[in-house]
């Protein structure tokens, strides 16, 4: 009994705190070109990163549709859509779920930004966001802020699902106005 309890506790600690250690490779470095991709969205359209040149892109990877943390995170990005639009930024969510799951998730949760299906796992892998959890693979909760030139401006690899949107908005503001110091 104690052995099973210790295994469960260890798995939870690794899942919550160690997703970056479970990644097969590191994500792209700050200042490097963001790896391009083309993935299907919840409406069946193909979305390519290169089509968003000239805009800030918030590329956020998340483990699974319909889970509590992922739902909270998506609602926070949805709530701040007007703020992103004001900053010439778009939100793109990525998980290993298929387009139909994304469609159902968006309909149930009232989401109107693009959720992309990385069913081949390749994009999550390129961004260092593919993790193994037991026998299952999923995208780690990582967010990449990509600048209007298509370069990695800032990776976020340890965000809480409750605060990522506010932190990403603050990062855009800081990068657009570097002379403004924080209080």
N, C-alpha and C positions, 0 to 999 in steps of 0.2 A: 504494500500500500504506500509506504513512504517513497519507494522508488518511483512509482507512477506520479505521485504528487511532485517530487523533485523534477521529473521530466517535464511535466506540465508547466511548472513555474519557470524552468529554464527556457522553455519554448516561448512563453509569454514575454519574458525579458528580452530575448533575442528579437522577437517580432516587434515589440514596442520601441526598443532602444537601438537595435542593431541593424536596421535595414541596409545601411550603407556597407556593413561588413558582409552582407549576404549578396551584394552585387557582384556579378562576374567581372566587371571591369569598371574603372572610374568613369565618371561623366566627363563631358567636354570641359576644357579649361576656360576660365574667364578670358575674353578677348579672342578666342578661337571661333571659327565659323561654326554656326549651329548646324549639326547634321541635317540635311534636307530629307524630306520624306513625303510620301503621298499615301494617305489612309482614308478609309471609308468612314463617313460620319453617320449619325443617327438617321439622317434623311436619305442616305444612299449616295450622296455626292462624294466625290474624291476631293480631299483637302490636302493641298501641298503647302509646305512652309514657305517656299519661294514666292507664293502669291501674296504674302503679307509684308513684303519688303516695303519700307517706308512707314511701318507701324511698329509699335512695341508689341511683342507677343509674350503672353504669359502661357507657357507650356507646362501644364501641371499633370503629373502622373499620379494615379491613385489606384489602390488595390482592387476594388470591386464595386459595381453598381449595387445600390439598395442596402449597403452596410451603414451602420450609424455614423461612423467617422467620415466616410466618403460623402454621405448625404449632407452632413453639416458643412463640410468643406465646399461642396457644390452650391449650397444655399448662400454661403458667404460670398462666393464669386458672383452669383446671380444678383444678390442684393446690391452689389457695388458696380453693376454694369454701366450705369450713367457716369460714374467716376472714371471708369476705364475709357469710355467713349470720349470723355472730356480730355483725356491724356493721349488720344490717338492710339489706344491699345485694344487688343483682342484677347480673349480667353480661349484656349484650346485644351480640353481635358483628354487624357489618354489612359486607357486601361486595356487589359487583354480581353475584356468582354466583347461580344460581337455587336454589330450595328443594331440588331433587333433588341438586344438587352438595353443598349443606350437609348433607343427610341422609347421603350417602355419606361425607363428611368426618367427621361426628360418629361414625358407626358405625366407621370405620377407626381414628379417634384416641381413641375412648372419651370423647367430650365430652358433657356432659349439661346445658349451659346453652343458651340460645336463640341461634341464628345466623339473622339476618334477611336476606332477599333484596331488595336495592334494585335490581331489574332496570330500573326506570324512571330510575334515577340521581338522582332528585329529592331524597332525604334526604341523600345524600352531598353534593349541591350545596348544600343549605340549611345544612349544617354546615361548609361550606368544605373538604370532604374529597374532592371530585371532582378527579382529576388526569388530564392527558393524558400518555401515555407513547408517543411516536411516534403511530401511528394508533389505538392502543388507549386506552380510558379505564378507570380503576380507582379504587377508593377509596384515598386516602392513609392511611398509618398514623397516625391521629389518635385520641385518646381524650378523651372528655368526661366529667367527673364531674358528675353532676346531683344537686342536693340534694333532700331529701324534699319541698320545696315546688315542685319542677319548674323550678328555676333553675340556670343554668350556674354551678357552684361553681369549677371549674378545668378549663381545656383543657390537654391535653398534646399538643404537635404535633411533638415531636422525641424520642420515647421509642424506646429500643432494643427489639426484640422479646424480648430476654432479660430485661428488668427491669421491664416496665410494671406488672405486678401488685403488686410490692413498693412501687413509688412511689405507686400509686393507694391502696393500703391505708394508707400513711403519711399521705397527704393527707387521707383520711377521719378518721384519728385526730387529726390536727392541727386539723381544722375542728370536730370534736366536743369537743376539749379544748384550746382556744386558749391557756389559761393555762399549759399544760405547755410549757416551753421546751425546745428541742433542746440536747443537750450540745455 
